[in-house]
């Protein structure tokens, strides 16, 4: 033990030679190794724009140069920068012995993460986040994706971070919006506010986070409707 508080590891394992630091683009989608850093995502010319935007929400480049996708998922913080977008993109996680939806991993499944698989999609995306300073992590982050059929929203996904112990999908909101024209911002905010139940902590009061989540979630959905689909 170190000073009676921190346990010293008996060994450190270097994973650098396992080839988990690559990004592969194919007709099926994007495969991102667990060792890929946020900055690699930002700089990769063929990664979809919504993923680069999400990686840039981790605004401190020094951290982006070191932070990896696998580490980000294992830590599973509520105020995650990339996880809401991965959920909105219906990402799947590749483990040593199986593959499973990201939401299932976040809810308690465990295993050695090899990478993340993001399927090719014709869906539209919208991302929003709120930070205290230009170098801070997100207090609240929201990501939405959807299909459009005329004026109607089809199969919307809305993921929000900063309002629970981990990033969550708001399934009730998704069901309420599916198959209808997207409501105006005010109605969207009301629907989302009723679906989130944050707590008071050092990052803000529950009322503050509920308000921010409703505003950002509404903006993300509206942005997804306004923007062209991303392949």
MDAnalysis code that builds the backbone (N, CA, C; Angstrom):
import MDAnalysis as mda
import numpy as np

u = mda.Universe.empty(693, n_residues=231, atom_resindex=np.repeat(np.arange(231), 3), trajectory=True)
u.add_TopologyAttr("name", ["N", "CA", "C"] * 231)
u.add_TopologyAttr("resid", np.arange(1, 232))
u.add_TopologyAttr("resname", ["UNK", "UNK", "UNK", "UNK", "UNK", "UNK", "UNK", "UNK", "UNK", "UNK", "UNK", "UNK", "UNK", "UNK", "UNK", "UNK", "UNK", "UNK", "UNK", "UNK", "UNK", "UNK", "UNK", "UNK", "UNK", "UNK", "UNK", "UNK", "UNK", "UNK", "UNK", "UNK", "UNK", "UNK", "UNK", "UNK", "UNK", "UNK", "UNK", "UNK", "UNK", "UNK", "UNK", "UNK", "UNK", "UNK", "UNK", "UNK", "UNK", "UNK", "UNK", "UNK", "UNK", "UNK", "UNK", "UNK", "UNK", "UNK", "UNK", "UNK", "UNK", "UNK", "UNK", "UNK", "UNK", "UNK", "UNK", "UNK", "UNK", "UNK", "UNK", "UNK", "UNK", "UNK", "UNK", "UNK", "UNK", "UNK", "UNK", "UNK", "UNK", "UNK", "UNK", "UNK", "UNK", "UNK", "UNK", "UNK", "UNK", "UNK", "UNK", "UNK", "UNK", "UNK", "UNK", "UNK", "UNK", "UNK", "UNK", "UNK", "UNK", "UNK", "UNK", "UNK", "UNK", "UNK", "UNK", "UNK", "UNK", "UNK", "UNK", "UNK", "UNK", "UNK", "UNK", "UNK", "UNK", "UNK", "UNK", "UNK", "UNK", "UNK", "UNK", "UNK", "UNK", "UNK", "UNK", "UNK", "UNK", "UNK", "UNK", "UNK", "UNK", "UNK", "UNK", "UNK", "UNK", "UNK", "UNK", "UNK", "UNK", "UNK", "UNK", "UNK", "UNK", "UNK", "UNK", "UNK", "UNK", "UNK", "UNK", "UNK", "UNK", "UNK", "UNK", "UNK", "UNK", "UNK", "UNK", "UNK", "UNK", "UNK", "UNK", "UNK", "UNK", "UNK", "UNK", "UNK", "UNK", "UNK", "UNK", "UNK", "UNK", "UNK", "UNK", "UNK", "UNK", "UNK", "UNK", "UNK", "UNK", "UNK", "UNK", "UNK", "UNK", "UNK", "UNK", "UNK", "UNK", "UNK", "UNK", "UNK", "UNK", "UNK", "UNK", "UNK", "UNK", "UNK", "UNK", "UNK", "UNK", "UNK", "UNK", "UNK", "UNK", "UNK", "UNK", "UNK", "UNK", "UNK", "UNK", "UNK", "UNK", "UNK", "UNK", "UNK", "UNK", "UNK", "UNK", "UNK", "UNK", "UNK", "UNK", "UNK", "UNK", "UNK", "UNK", "UNK", "UNK", "UNK", "UNK"])
u.atoms.positions = np.array([
    [0.833, -1.191, 0.000],
    [0.000, 0.000, 0.000],
    [0.874, 1.250, 0.000],
    [0.405, 2.306, -0.577],
    [1.131, 3.571, -0.635],
    [0.464, 4.562, 0.307],
    [1.178, 4.931, 1.388],
    [0.635, 5.836, 2.407],
    [-0.645, 5.273, 3.019],
    [-0.794, 3.961, 2.970],
    [-1.952, 3.342, 3.569],
    [-3.246, 3.542, 2.809],
    [-3.191, 4.128, 1.621],
    [-4.435, 4.443, 0.913],
    [-4.491, 3.867, -0.500],
    [-3.431, 3.970, -1.262],
    [-3.457, 3.582, -2.672],
    [-2.673, 2.299, -2.885],
    [-3.312, 1.323, -3.469],
    [-2.649, 0.048, -3.717],
    [-1.723, 0.161, -4.914],
    [-0.504, -0.343, -4.749],
    [0.465, -0.349, -5.840],
    [0.250, -1.597, -6.700],
    [0.118, -1.443, -8.009],
    [-0.059, -2.637, -8.857],
    [1.206, -3.490, -8.852],
    [1.015, -4.793, -8.911],
    [2.146, -5.701, -8.959],
    [2.748, -5.797, -10.351],
    [1.939, -5.464, -11.356],
    [2.424, -5.524, -12.735],
    [1.604, -4.578, -13.597],
    [2.219, -4.095, -14.663],
    [1.528, -3.286, -15.658],
    [1.601, -4.012, -17.000],
    [0.509, -4.033, -17.719],
    [0.448, -4.734, -19.003],
    [0.343, -3.708, -20.122],
    [1.264, -3.756, -21.050],
    [1.276, -2.842, -22.193],
    [0.493, -3.470, -23.343],
    [-0.568, -2.788, -23.775],
    [-1.415, -3.307, -24.845],
    [-1.059, -2.736, -26.212],
    [0.023, -1.969, -26.293],
    [0.336, -1.241, -27.525],
    [0.535, -2.163, -28.726],
    [1.021, -3.368, -28.504],
    [1.331, -4.269, -29.622],
    [0.139, -5.096, -30.087],
    [-1.034, -4.883, -29.512],
    [-2.195, -5.700, -29.866],
    [-2.941, -5.177, -31.085],
    [-2.526, -4.036, -31.609],
    [-3.172, -3.504, -32.803],
    [-4.570, -2.962, -32.559],
    [-4.826, -2.455, -31.372],
    [-6.145, -1.917, -31.035],
    [-6.228, -0.412, -31.258],
    [-5.266, 0.141, -31.978],
    [-5.215, 1.589, -32.155],
    [-5.497, 1.998, -33.602],
    [-6.353, 1.234, -34.278],
    [-6.635, 1.527, -35.678],
    [-8.114, 1.843, -35.883],
    [-8.367, 2.620, -36.938],
    [-9.722, 2.940, -37.375],
    [-9.899, 2.352, -38.769],
    [-10.940, 1.552, -38.953],
    [-11.185, 0.921, -40.246],
    [-12.557, 1.343, -40.762],
    [-12.581, 1.786, -42.016],
    [-13.815, 2.212, -42.660],
    [-14.192, 1.189, -43.726],
    [-15.438, 0.749, -43.703],
    [-15.902, -0.207, -44.714],
    [-17.350, 0.119, -45.062],
    [-17.910, -0.653, -45.990],
    [-19.310, -0.445, -46.365],
    [-20.244, -0.717, -45.200],
    [-19.791, -1.520, -44.251],
    [-20.623, -1.841, -43.093],
    [-20.621, -0.737, -42.046],
    [-19.589, 0.110, -42.053],
    [-19.528, 1.178, -41.070],
    [-18.110, 1.476, -40.631],
    [-17.968, 1.895, -39.391],
    [-16.679, 2.303, -38.835],
    [-16.328, 1.390, -37.670],
    [-15.118, 0.849, -37.701],
    [-14.611, 0.034, -36.604],
    [-13.477, 0.801, -35.927],
    [-13.648, 1.087, -34.650],
    [-12.676, 1.884, -33.897],
    [-12.096, 1.018, -32.795],
    [-10.787, 0.808, -32.830],
    [-10.125, 0.001, -31.812],
    [-10.178, 0.641, -30.448],
    [-10.125, -0.189, -29.419],
    [-10.213, 0.309, -28.050],
    [-9.064, 1.254, -27.707],
    [-7.910, 1.101, -28.385],
    [-6.763, 1.942, -28.103],
    [-6.701, 3.217, -28.916],
    [-7.710, 3.463, -29.749],
    [-7.742, 4.688, -30.551],
    [-7.998, 5.885, -29.648],
    [-7.225, 6.941, -29.831],
    [-7.405, 8.139, -29.023],
    [-8.474, 9.047, -29.630],
    [-8.958, 9.955, -28.812],
    [-9.927, 10.934, -29.296],
    [-9.330, 11.770, -30.423],
    [-8.043, 12.099, -30.309],
    [-7.421, 12.925, -31.343],
    [-7.313, 12.173, -32.661],
    [-7.111, 10.874, -32.614],
    [-7.105, 10.089, -33.853],
    [-8.462, 10.178, -34.549],
    [-9.536, 10.141, -33.788],
    [-10.870, 10.278, -34.377],
    [-11.020, 11.645, -35.024],
    [-10.569, 12.682, -34.321],
    [-10.668, 14.048, -34.842],
    [-9.919, 14.184, -36.163],
    [-8.748, 13.570, -36.264],
    [-7.878, 13.782, -37.416],
    [-8.116, 12.801, -38.557],
    [-8.905, 11.757, -38.316],
    [-9.100, 10.761, -39.368],
    [-9.993, 11.348, -40.463],
    [-9.538, 11.350, -41.728],
    [-10.294, 12.031, -42.784],
    [-11.590, 11.334, -43.172],
    [-11.723, 10.045, -42.883],
    [-12.880, 9.295, -43.343],
    [-13.898, 8.974, -42.251],
    [-13.614, 9.392, -41.027],
    [-14.574, 9.184, -39.947],
    [-15.754, 10.130, -40.151],
    [-16.993, 9.662, -39.978],
    [-18.147, 10.553, -40.143],
    [-18.040, 11.814, -39.292],
    [-18.526, 12.904, -39.850],
    [-18.388, 14.196, -39.187],
    [-18.982, 14.232, -37.800],
    [-20.089, 13.527, -37.573],
    [-20.709, 13.582, -36.249],
    [-19.813, 12.958, -35.187],
    [-18.999, 11.946, -35.566],
    [-18.069, 11.349, -34.603],
    [-16.922, 12.296, -34.288],
    [-16.417, 12.988, -35.307],
    [-15.354, 13.968, -35.054],
    [-15.867, 15.089, -34.154],
    [-17.086, 15.554, -34.408],
    [-17.670, 16.603, -33.569],
    [-17.791, 16.139, -32.118],
    [-18.235, 14.905, -31.930],
    [-18.370, 14.369, -30.578],
    [-17.015, 14.276, -29.882],
    [-15.982, 13.825, -30.610],
    [-14.639, 13.722, -30.010],
    [-14.112, 15.099, -29.630],
    [-14.444, 16.106, -30.410],
    [-13.989, 17.470, -30.116],
    [-14.682, 18.072, -28.903],
    [-15.761, 17.466, -28.447],
    [-16.386, 17.955, -27.219],
    [-15.461, 17.758, -26.024],
    [-14.518, 16.832, -26.125],
    [-13.426, 16.768, -25.151],
    [-12.419, 17.820, -25.604],
    [-12.591, 19.045, -25.128],
    [-11.953, 20.190, -25.762],
    [-10.460, 20.322, -25.463],
    [-9.968, 19.670, -24.425],
    [-8.554, 19.771, -24.085],
    [-7.751, 18.802, -24.951],
    [-6.944, 19.354, -25.860],
    [-6.211, 18.492, -26.792],
    [-5.210, 17.599, -26.078],
    [-4.601, 18.068, -25.000],
    [-3.656, 17.222, -24.277],
    [-4.337, 15.939, -23.801],
    [-5.592, 16.066, -23.367],
    [-6.334, 14.884, -22.933],
    [-6.740, 14.050, -24.133],
    [-7.161, 14.702, -25.221],
    [-7.546, 13.956, -26.420],
    [-6.393, 13.124, -26.961],
    [-5.182, 13.597, -26.789],
    [-4.012, 12.857, -27.260],
    [-3.773, 11.575, -26.468],
    [-4.322, 11.498, -25.255],
    [-4.087, 10.341, -24.393],
    [-5.343, 9.489, -24.165],
    [-6.494, 10.131, -24.129],
    [-7.742, 9.425, -23.817],
    [-8.109, 8.468, -24.950],
    [-8.425, 7.237, -24.602],
    [-8.783, 6.232, -25.597],
    [-10.269, 5.902, -25.525],
    [-10.761, 5.372, -26.611],
    [-12.174, 4.996, -26.673],
    [-12.479, 3.899, -25.653],
    [-11.613, 2.897, -25.582],
    [-11.831, 1.823, -24.615],
    [-11.835, 2.317, -23.186],
    [-10.884, 3.182, -22.850],
    [-10.840, 3.742, -21.502],
    [-12.083, 4.555, -21.189],
    [-12.549, 5.305, -22.193],
    [-13.740, 6.127, -22.035],
    [-14.958, 5.262, -21.685],
    [-15.071, 4.123, -22.361],
    [-16.220, 3.250, -22.110],
    [-16.105, 2.551, -20.763],
    [-14.906, 2.136, -20.398],
    [-14.726, 1.434, -19.128],
    [-15.023, 2.360, -17.949],
    [-14.545, 3.599, -18.016],
    [-14.812, 4.551, -16.929],
    [-16.312, 4.827, -16.832],
    [-16.991, 4.921, -18.007],
    [-18.454, 5.007, -18.039],
    [-18.972, 6.161, -17.174],
    [-18.412, 7.337, -17.381],
    [-18.826, 8.482, -16.590],
    [-20.154, 9.028, -17.075],
    [-20.885, 9.595, -16.149],
    [-22.158, 10.227, -16.510],
    [-21.934, 11.381, -17.476],
    [-20.883, 12.162, -17.225],
    [-20.594, 13.338, -18.054],
    [-19.637, 12.972, -19.179],
    [-19.949, 11.907, -19.907],
    [-19.088, 11.457, -20.993],
    [-19.302, 12.307, -22.241],
    [-18.254, 12.483, -23.012],
    [-18.326, 13.315, -24.208],
    [-18.691, 12.523, -25.456],
    [-18.229, 11.287, -25.563],
    [-18.426, 10.503, -26.780],
    [-19.584, 9.507, -26.676],
    [-19.867, 9.035, -25.476],
    [-20.844, 7.967, -25.302],
    [-22.242, 8.339, -25.802],
    [-22.761, 9.555, -25.545],
    [-24.100, 9.862, -26.077],
    [-24.192, 9.681, -27.589],
    [-23.158, 10.110, -28.299],
    [-23.167, 9.984, -29.760],
    [-23.058, 8.534, -30.195],
    [-22.259, 7.742, -29.500],
    [-22.160, 6.321, -29.832],
    [-23.500, 5.617, -29.620],
    [-24.216, 5.999, -28.569],
    [-25.543, 5.423, -28.347],
    [-26.498, 5.832, -29.461],
    [-26.454, 7.107, -29.837],
    [-27.331, 7.593, -30.903],
    [-27.022, 6.914, -32.230],
    [-25.772, 6.485, -32.407],
    [-25.350, 5.804, -33.637],
    [-25.569, 4.299, -33.571],
    [-26.172, 3.821, -32.478],
    [-26.440, 2.387, -32.296],
    [-25.153, 1.564, -32.358],
    [-24.127, 2.054, -31.710],
    [-22.836, 1.371, -31.703],
    [-22.920, 0.048, -30.943],
    [-22.091, -0.881, -31.388],
    [-21.934, -2.151, -30.710],
    [-20.487, -2.272, -30.239],
    [-20.296, -2.998, -29.169],
    [-18.970, -3.150, -28.577],
    [-18.464, -4.555, -28.832],
    [-17.241, -4.640, -29.303],
    [-16.610, -5.932, -29.545],
    [-15.776, -6.312, -28.324],
    [-16.143, -7.409, -27.675],
    [-15.384, -7.952, -26.554],
    [-14.605, -9.171, -27.026],
    [-13.769, -9.696, -26.176],
    [-12.963, -10.856, -26.555],
    [-13.839, -12.027, -26.970],
    [-14.948, -12.231, -26.262],
    [-15.752, -13.432, -26.479],
    [-17.119, -13.174, -27.090],
    [-17.480, -11.909, -27.328],
    [-18.807, -11.643, -27.870],
    [-18.916, -10.193, -28.311],
    [-20.032, -9.891, -28.964],
    [-20.344, -8.535, -29.381],
    [-21.719, -8.179, -28.823],
    [-21.883, -6.969, -28.316],
    [-23.146, -6.591, -27.713],
    [-23.413, -5.106, -27.906],
    [-24.674, -4.678, -27.819],
    [-24.979, -3.263, -27.941],
    [-24.303, -2.454, -26.838],
    [-23.884, -1.253, -27.156],
    [-23.209, -0.408, -26.180],
    [-24.074, -0.194, -24.943],
    [-25.360, 0.018, -25.135],
    [-26.244, 0.256, -23.993],
    [-26.202, -0.898, -22.999],
    [-26.064, -2.104, -23.505],
    [-25.990, -3.278, -22.637],
    [-24.700, -3.264, -21.833],
    [-23.598, -2.866, -22.458],
    [-22.326, -2.769, -21.735],
    [-22.420, -1.730, -20.628],
    [-22.990, -0.584, -20.937],
    [-23.091, 0.498, -19.954],
    [-23.964, 0.109, -18.771],
    [-24.885, -0.810, -18.992],
    [-25.835, -1.198, -17.947],
    [-25.298, -2.274, -17.023],
    [-24.073, -2.740, -17.253],
    [-23.506, -3.669, -16.292],
    [-22.759, -4.849, -16.865],
    [-22.873, -5.108, -18.160],
    [-22.085, -6.195, -18.764],
    [-20.600, -5.842, -18.673],
    [-19.772, -6.844, -18.640],
    [-18.334, -6.595, -18.532],
    [-17.562, -7.514, -19.457],
    [-16.327, -7.152, -19.709],
    [-15.458, -7.936, -20.565],
    [-14.331, -7.065, -21.082],
    [-13.318, -7.701, -21.674],
    [-12.192, -6.972, -22.235],
    [-12.610, -6.375, -23.574],
    [-12.621, -5.046, -23.662],
    [-13.101, -4.341, -24.846],
    [-12.015, -4.322, -25.918],
    [-12.365, -4.781, -27.109],
    [-11.445, -4.731, -28.247],
    [-11.713, -3.535, -29.148],
    [-12.961, -3.101, -29.222],
    [-13.273, -1.979, -30.097],
    [-14.758, -1.682, -30.122],
    [-15.097, -0.692, -30.931],
    [-16.485, -0.254, -31.087],
    [-16.837, -0.325, -32.567],
    [-18.018, -0.819, -32.874],
    [-18.491, -0.955, -34.239],
    [-19.663, -0.012, -34.447],
    [-19.525, 0.945, -35.360],
    [-20.580, 1.913, -35.636],
    [-21.132, 1.628, -37.027],
    [-22.373, 1.166, -37.133],
    [-22.895, 0.770, -38.436],
    [-23.073, 1.952, -39.370],
    [-22.906, 1.701, -40.654],
    [-23.202, 2.733, -41.644],
    [-24.684, 3.054, -41.569],
    [-25.016, 4.319, -41.706],
    [-26.393, 4.732, -41.505],
    [-26.743, 5.885, -42.420],
    [-28.015, 5.971, -42.753],
    [-28.505, 7.127, -43.488],
    [-29.236, 8.077, -42.572],
    [-29.041, 7.908, -41.261],
    [-29.750, 8.721, -40.287],
    [-29.130, 10.104, -40.157],
    [-29.912, 11.021, -39.617],
    [-29.430, 12.375, -39.347],
    [-29.087, 12.505, -37.869],
    [-28.060, 13.318, -37.575],
    [-27.568, 13.462, -36.204],
    [-27.587, 14.914, -35.751],
    [-27.780, 15.084, -34.446],
    [-27.643, 16.389, -33.817],
    [-26.958, 16.220, -32.476],
    [-25.980, 17.081, -32.172],
    [-25.203, 16.990, -30.929],
    [-25.178, 18.337, -30.227],
    [-25.288, 18.314, -28.897],
    [-25.163, 19.536, -28.103],
    [-24.526, 19.180, -26.764],
    [-23.757, 20.108, -26.202],
    [-23.223, 19.894, -24.864],
    [-23.025, 21.228, -24.159],
    [-22.896, 21.154, -22.841],
    [-22.694, 22.356, -22.021],
    [-21.550, 22.109, -21.052],
    [-20.587, 23.015, -21.017],
    [-19.452, 22.935, -20.094],
    [-19.348, 24.214, -19.281],
    [-18.645, 24.140, -18.165],
    [-18.441, 25.336, -17.337],
    [-17.345, 26.218, -17.901],
    [-16.286, 25.602, -18.424],
    [-15.175, 26.356, -18.987],
    [-14.809, 25.746, -20.334],
    [-13.945, 26.426, -21.061],
    [-13.555, 25.960, -22.395],
    [-12.691, 24.708, -22.354],
    [-12.192, 24.320, -21.170],
    [-11.334, 23.143, -21.073],
    [-11.934, 22.064, -20.182],
    [-13.200, 22.214, -19.810],
    [-13.837, 21.287, -18.885],
    [-14.561, 20.186, -19.648],
    [-14.887, 19.098, -18.941],
    [-15.733, 18.069, -19.531],
    [-17.168, 18.562, -19.534],
    [-18.003, 17.883, -20.271],
    [-19.397, 18.296, -20.370],
    [-20.127, 18.098, -19.046],
    [-20.892, 19.091, -18.643],
    [-21.795, 18.934, -17.509],
    [-23.017, 18.135, -17.960],
    [-23.549, 18.505, -19.109],
    [-24.647, 17.783, -19.741],
    [-24.333, 17.692, -21.226],
    [-24.577, 16.533, -21.815],
    [-24.385, 16.345, -23.253],
    [-25.571, 15.576, -23.800],
    [-25.976, 15.914, -25.006],
    [-27.107, 15.226, -25.642],
    [-26.753, 14.915, -27.089],
    [-27.187, 13.758, -27.544],
    [-26.992, 13.367, -28.940],
    [-28.271, 12.704, -29.434],
    [-28.667, 13.065, -30.647],
    [-29.891, 12.514, -31.231],
    [-29.602, 12.014, -32.634],
    [-30.330, 10.986, -33.027],
    [-30.318, 10.536, -34.421],
    [-31.732, 10.119, -34.779],
    [-32.043, 10.191, -36.067],
    [-33.401, 9.848, -36.492],
    [-33.458, 9.664, -37.999],
    [-34.523, 9.029, -38.439],
    [-34.886, 8.968, -39.847],
    [-36.071, 9.902, -40.059],
    [-36.191, 10.420, -41.276],
    [-37.323, 11.267, -41.615],
    [-38.136, 10.619, -42.729],
    [-39.431, 10.623, -42.560],
    [-40.359, 10.146, -43.585],
    [-41.358, 11.268, -43.835],
    [-41.076, 12.093, -44.828],
    [-41.855, 13.311, -45.003],
    [-41.585, 14.236, -43.835],
    [-42.620, 14.640, -43.128],
    [-42.458, 15.482, -41.946],
    [-42.360, 14.668, -40.663],
    [-42.494, 13.358, -40.765],
    [-42.558, 12.526, -39.567],
    [-41.184, 11.983, -39.176],
    [-40.943, 11.958, -37.890],
    [-39.723, 11.397, -37.328],
    [-39.916, 9.895, -37.159],
    [-38.947, 9.140, -37.614],
    [-39.010, 7.697, -37.468],
    [-37.816, 7.196, -36.653],
    [-38.107, 6.308, -35.718],
    [-37.083, 5.649, -34.886],
    [-36.074, 6.633, -34.312],
    [-36.545, 7.684, -33.623],
    [-35.590, 8.619, -33.033],
    [-34.843, 7.980, -31.865],
    [-33.604, 8.392, -31.691],
    [-32.805, 7.993, -30.526],
    [-32.312, 9.271, -29.863],
    [-32.482, 9.355, -28.548],
    [-31.989, 10.504, -27.795],
    [-31.225, 9.989, -26.579],
    [-29.937, 10.307, -26.519],
    [-29.078, 9.905, -25.405],
    [-28.580, 11.152, -24.691],
    [-28.601, 11.113, -23.364],
    [-28.228, 12.282, -22.564],
    [-27.258, 11.859, -21.466],
    [-26.200, 12.619, -21.303],
    [-25.253, 12.410, -20.225],
    [-25.336, 13.524, -19.203],
    [-25.029, 13.208, -17.948],
    [-25.024, 14.205, -16.895],
    [-26.296, 14.244, -16.069],
    [-27.233, 13.321, -16.332],
    [-28.511, 13.345, -15.608],
    [-28.755, 12.046, -14.833],
    [-27.822, 11.122, -14.885],
    [-27.947, 9.847, -14.174],
    [-26.544, 9.338, -13.865],
    [-26.447, 8.138, -13.308],
    [-25.141, 7.585, -12.958],
    [-24.296, 7.326, -14.187],
    [-24.943, 7.193, -15.338],
    [-24.256, 6.973, -16.598],
    [-25.078, 7.634, -17.689],
    [-24.528, 7.672, -18.879],
    [-25.287, 8.193, -20.022],
    [-26.486, 7.277, -20.251],
    [-27.642, 7.873, -20.520],
    [-28.855, 7.078, -20.687],
    [-29.560, 7.441, -21.989],
    [-30.217, 6.456, -22.555],
    [-31.160, 6.704, -23.637],
    [-32.526, 6.999, -23.050],
    [-33.194, 7.986, -23.575],
    [-34.522, 8.348, -23.092],
    [-35.566, 7.627, -23.943],
    [-35.789, 6.364, -23.622],
    [-36.662, 5.525, -24.435],
    [-38.090, 6.058, -24.448],
    [-38.561, 6.590, -23.322],
    [-39.908, 7.131, -23.279],
    [-40.083, 8.306, -24.215],
    [-39.076, 9.164, -24.290],
    [-39.119, 10.302, -25.211],
    [-39.108, 9.802, -26.648],
    [-38.266, 8.826, -26.922],
    [-38.197, 8.271, -28.280],
    [-39.553, 7.725, -28.725],
    [-40.211, 7.002, -27.833],
    [-41.519, 6.435, -28.172],
    [-42.562, 7.529, -28.385],
    [-42.493, 8.596, -27.580],
    [-43.465, 9.677, -27.691],
    [-43.325, 10.437, -29.006],
    [-42.127, 10.460, -29.567],
    [-41.869, 11.233, -30.784],
    [-41.975, 10.403, -32.059],
    [-41.894, 9.100, -31.939],
    [-41.837, 8.240, -33.115],
    [-43.137, 8.317, -33.926],
    [-42.986, 8.551, -35.221],
    [-44.129, 8.522, -36.112],
    [-44.936, 9.799, -36.194],
    [-44.395, 10.893, -35.692],
    [-45.110, 12.161, -35.725],
    [-44.139, 13.270, -36.105],
    [-44.657, 14.401, -36.591],
    [-43.769, 15.538, -36.835],
    [-43.124, 15.983, -35.520],
    [-41.885, 16.428, -35.600],
    [-41.200, 16.842, -34.384],
    [-41.869, 18.090, -33.807],
    [-42.218, 18.075, -32.520],
    [-42.856, 19.254, -31.923],
    [-41.919, 20.454, -31.896],
    [-42.472, 21.597, -31.562],
    [-41.666, 22.806, -31.398],
    [-40.769, 22.666, -30.174],
    [-39.753, 23.534, -30.099],
    [-38.760, 23.447, -29.036],
    [-39.394, 23.408, -27.647],
    [-40.381, 24.251, -27.397],
    [-40.978, 24.300, -26.069],
    [-41.612, 22.983, -25.658],
    [-42.340, 22.346, -26.560],
    [-42.963, 21.063, -26.239],
    [-41.908, 19.980, -26.077],
    [-40.884, 20.025, -26.907],
    [-39.792, 19.056, -26.772],
    [-39.145, 19.151, -25.392],
    [-38.860, 20.377, -24.961],
    [-38.235, 20.573, -23.656],
    [-39.093, 20.018, -22.535],
    [-40.409, 20.209, -22.645],
    [-41.309, 19.704, -21.616],
    [-41.297, 18.176, -21.568],
    [-41.309, 17.537, -22.741],
    [-41.291, 16.073, -22.800],
    [-40.001, 15.527, -22.203],
    [-38.882, 16.157, -22.556],
    [-37.577, 15.673, -22.074],
    [-37.425, 15.928, -20.583],
    [-37.858, 17.089, -20.106],
    [-37.724, 17.425, -18.686],
    [-38.441, 16.421, -17.800],
    [-39.561, 15.900, -18.270],
    [-40.307, 14.917, -17.487],
    [-39.632, 13.545, -17.477],
    [-38.680, 13.343, -18.385],
    [-38.058, 12.024, -18.530],
    [-36.718, 11.907, -17.812],
    [-36.151, 13.004, -17.345],
    [-34.840, 12.956, -16.689],
    [-34.989, 13.267, -15.203],
    [-34.156, 12.607, -14.412],
    [-34.256, 12.756, -12.957],
    [-32.859, 12.887, -12.357],
    [-32.180, 13.998, -12.626],
    [-30.833, 14.186, -12.094],
    [-30.850, 14.453, -10.595],
    [-29.670, 14.495, -10.006],
    [-29.527, 14.784, -8.577],
    [-28.691, 16.043, -8.397],
    [-28.791, 16.644, -7.222],
    [-27.918, 17.766, -6.871],
    [-26.511, 17.241, -6.626],
    [-25.506, 17.914, -7.189],
    [-24.118, 17.595, -6.876],
    [-23.265, 18.830, -7.146],
    [-21.927, 18.641, -7.113],
    [-21.038, 19.792, -7.247],
    [-21.085, 20.415, -8.639],
    [-21.671, 19.729, -9.599],
    [-21.758, 20.276, -10.953],
    [-23.028, 21.084, -11.175],
    [-23.953, 21.026, -10.263],
    [-25.159, 21.827, -10.405],
    [-26.343, 21.184, -9.710],
    [-27.388, 21.948, -9.534],
    [-28.596, 21.416, -8.902],
    [-29.350, 20.522, -9.875],
    [-30.236, 19.698, -9.327],
    [-31.061, 18.831, -10.167],
    [-31.916, 19.665, -11.107],
    [-32.458, 20.775, -10.610],
    [-33.310, 21.627, -11.444],
    [-32.520, 22.221, -12.599],
    [-31.279, 22.639, -12.318],
    [-30.434, 23.218, -13.364],
    [-30.131, 22.177, -14.436],
    [-29.724, 20.974, -14.025],
    [-29.363, 19.941, -14.996],
    [-30.580, 19.464, -15.786],
    [-31.741, 19.429, -15.134],
    [-32.955, 19.043, -15.858],
    [-33.272, 20.073, -16.939],
    [-33.130, 21.350, -16.591],
    [-33.396, 22.405, -17.573],
    [-32.406, 22.335, -18.730],
    [-31.122, 22.207, -18.421],
    [-30.105, 22.156, -19.476],
    [-30.308, 20.927, -20.359],
    [-30.613, 19.782, -19.748],
    [-30.833, 18.561, -20.523],
    [-32.016, 18.721, -21.468],
    [-33.085, 19.371, -21.001],
    [-34.260, 19.536, -21.855],
    [-33.960, 20.463, -23.022],
    [-33.199, 21.531, -22.774],
    [-32.845, 22.473, -23.842],
    [-31.914, 21.808, -24.852],
    [-30.859, 21.143, -24.352],
    [-29.890, 20.529, -25.262],
    [-30.501, 19.352, -26.019],
    [-31.319, 18.562, -25.334],
    [-31.967, 17.451, -26.013],
    [-32.888, 17.924, -27.120],
    [-33.633, 18.997, -26.839],
    [-34.494, 19.567, -27.873],
    [-33.711, 20.104, -29.045],
    [-32.615, 20.787, -28.762],
    [-31.776, 21.330, -29.843],
    [-31.170, 20.211, -30.679],
    [-30.724, 19.138, -30.014],
    [-30.116, 18.026, -30.750],
    [-31.124, 17.402, -31.706],
    [-32.349, 17.215, -31.248],
    [-33.387, 16.650, -32.112],
    [-33.717, 17.582, -33.277],
    [-33.848, 18.857, -32.988],
    [-34.155, 19.820, -34.046],
    [-33.021, 19.909, -35.052],
    [-31.775, 19.856, -34.563],
    [-30.632, 19.881, -35.474],
    [-30.630, 18.650, -36.379],
    [-30.995, 17.498, -35.801],
    [-31.018, 16.278, -36.603],
    [-32.056, 16.377, -37.728],
    [-33.165, 17.034, -37.460],
    [-34.183, 17.207, -38.494],
    [-33.717, 18.181, -39.568],
    [-32.982, 19.187, -39.168],
    [-32.576, 20.234, -40.114],
    [-31.411, 19.818, -40.976],
    [-30.603, 18.873, -40.534],
    [-29.397, 18.516, -41.247],
    [-29.620, 17.323, -42.154],
    [-28.877, 17.244, -43.268],
    [-29.014, 16.081, -44.150],
    [-28.520, 14.816, -43.489],
    [-29.038, 13.697, -43.926],
    [-28.619, 12.398, -43.392],
    [-27.147, 12.162, -43.647],
    [-26.525, 11.441, -42.729],
    [-25.088, 11.150, -42.818],
    [-24.922, 9.679, -43.113],
    [-24.206, 9.341, -44.180],
    [-24.039, 7.929, -44.519],
    [-23.063, 7.225, -43.653],
])
